């Protein structure tokens, strides 16, 4: 789940995703939930904790 109020769209999450499932746009993130293996690398990489495990 992305906490949109916290996300700075810095691209840290996209840069560490081993499956390249995150695309950063100017004011949004596109995330391929169906292909995600829940490794949580992106969650750990986020400098503002804007990513959380969840279904949203």
Secondary structure, 3 states (H helix, E strand, C coil): CECCCCCCCCCHHHHHCCCCCEEECCCCEEECCCCCCCCCHHHHHCCCCCECCCCC
